[in-house]
Amino acid sequence: MPPTFDLLVIGDANPDVIVGPLDTALAFGQREQLVDSGALTLGGSAAITACGAARLGLRVAFAGRVGDDGAGHYLRDRLAAHGVDVSGLHLDGGLPTPLTVIVTRGDDRAILTAPGALAATSGRDISPHLLASARHLHAASFFLMPGLAADLPDLFDTARAAGATTSLDTNDDPAGRWDPAALAPVLARTDLLLPNAAEAHRLAGTDGTSVAAAAELLARQVPLVAVKNGADGALCHDGRTLHTTAGIRVTPQDAVGAGDSFNAGFLAGRLTGRPIAEALDLAAACGALSTRAAGGTTAQPTWDEALTHLTANGDLPS
């Protein structure tokens, strides 16, 4: 029987409260500061990736844990509205839904997260049946969910035994430890690693060298590494060949979630049989196009929209 889903995404889902841009330092002392805009949107690296992949036409399921509260119900409904199967999303009656506040300033942002139910998320939240029902398993936000992180080697083993491929976006480590002992058994079972440039340097221990050098080192641990490099585009390395893309140019309004939309584009490209270089172009386009509106999911492109921008740019065959 063919897999039910192209992609199973496991990890974090939370409301994002995005305010900004703030043109001065964040002030304490009960000071009130005014910004031009604010938005409540669907957030979480895993959730944004799932929505982006569904928008691109993949059959996507999401598994994780949120609170059985208003925010949790909002997340469940928004994921479902984006075409994501939420049968694996657990509502926790004892812990609140995670919440993230993002303050933007220029092309940078400060991120404040209250983990809530993320702390209780574990491999027990991912059913073996769901793992066996997908062609690919993607995990996100490794350092926010220590329970799930510890169970990832077994989850990846189960998925791979069923014929699936695997990918990981660690995202940032709030503790700044980037624990190699915890990461090693997961990377050994990861087919595709999806860091941004700063994360690639921390994972490879290559601060002060080029992003390409970090990708090459990581490609000795993982078969394929695709690195998001902001306005400079993206690159990937398979242990033999370095591929680069300058991406496409858009007028950005909000870069929140752009890396997760990149993830969705790269996964969609590979799962539909595109060569690595074409998947990289597609991913960079998806990341750039997602910045056209506030929030991580509002401006995510369809497959046809992404390809139209790429063929107009001469990056993909029509």
VENFENVEN-V114465 format. One record per backbone hydrogen bond with DSSP energy under -0.5 kcal/mol. NH is the residue of the N-H (numbers start at 0). CO is the residue of the C=O. If there is no record, write none. Layout:
NH&CO ; NH&CO
//
This chain:
3&132 ; 4&132 ; 5&58 ; 6&58 ; 7&135 ; 8&60 ; 9&137 ; 10&62 ; 13&42 ; 14&97 ; 15&40 ; 16&14 ; 16&99 ; 17&15 ; 17&38 ; 18&16 ; 18&101 ; 19&36 ; 21&103 ; 22&20 ; 32&30 ; 36&19 ; 38&17 ; 40&15 ; 40&38 ; 42&13 ; 46&11 ; 47&43 ; 48&44 ; 49&45 ; 50&46 ; 51&47 ; 52&48 ; 53&49 ; 54&50 ; 55&51 ; 56&53 ; 57&52 ; 59&57 ; 60&6 ; 61&84 ; 62&8 ; 63&87 ; 65&89 ; 67&91 ; 68&66 ; 72&68 ; 73&69 ; 74&70 ; 75&71 ; 76&72 ; 77&73 ; 78&74 ; 79&75 ; 80&76 ; 81&77 ; 81&78 ; 82&79 ; 83&78 ; 84&59 ; 87&61 ; 88&85 ; 89&63 ; 89&87 ; 91&65 ; 91&89 ; 92&90 ; 98&113 ; 99&14 ; 100&111 ; 101&16 ; 102&100 ; 102&109 ; 103&18 ; 103&101 ; 104&107 ; 107&104 ; 109&102 ; 111&100 ; 113&98 ; 114&112 ; 116&95 ; 117&114 ; 118&115 ; 119&116 ; 120&116 ; 120&117 ; 124&121 ; 125&122 ; 126&124 ; 130&126 ; 131&127 ; 132&129 ; 133&130 ; 134&4 ; 135&5 ; 136&164 ; 137&7 ; 138&166 ; 139&9 ; 140&168 ; 142&169 ; 143&140 ; 144&140 ; 144&141 ; 147&120 ; 148&144 ; 149&145 ; 150&146 ; 151&147 ; 151&148 ; 154&150 ; 155&151 ; 156&152 ; 157&153 ; 158&154 ; 159&155 ; 160&156 ; 161&157 ; 162&159 ; 163&158 ; 164&134 ; 166&136 ; 167&191 ; 168&138 ; 173&171 ; 175&172 ; 182&178 ; 183&179 ; 184&180 ; 185&182 ; 186&182 ; 187&183 ; 188&185 ; 189&186 ; 190&165 ; 191&165 ; 192&223 ; 193&167 ; 196&227 ; 199&195 ; 200&196 ; 201&197 ; 202&198 ; 203&199 ; 204&200 ; 205&200 ; 208&205 ; 213&209 ; 214&210 ; 215&211 ; 216&212 ; 217&213 ; 218&214 ; 219&216 ; 220&217 ; 221&217 ; 222&189 ; 223&190 ; 224&236 ; 225&192 ; 226&234 ; 227&194 ; 228&232 ; 231&228 ; 232&229 ; 233&244 ; 234&226 ; 235&242 ; 236&224 ; 237&240 ; 242&235 ; 242&240 ; 244&233 ; 251&249 ; 252&290 ; 253&290 ; 257&254 ; 260&256 ; 261&257 ; 262&258 ; 263&259 ; 264&260 ; 265&261 ; 266&262 ; 267&263 ; 268&264 ; 269&265 ; 270&266 ; 271&267 ; 272&269 ; 273&268 ; 278&274 ; 279&275 ; 280&276 ; 281&277 ; 282&278 ; 283&279 ; 284&280 ; 285&281 ; 286&282 ; 287&283 ; 288&284 ; 289&285 ; 290&287 ; 291&288 ; 292&289 ; 295&41 ; 299&296 ; 302&54 ; 305&301 ; 306&302 ; 307&303 ; 308&304 ; 309&305 ; 310&306 ; 311&307 ; 312&308 ; 313&309 ; 313&310 ; 314&309 ; 315&309
//
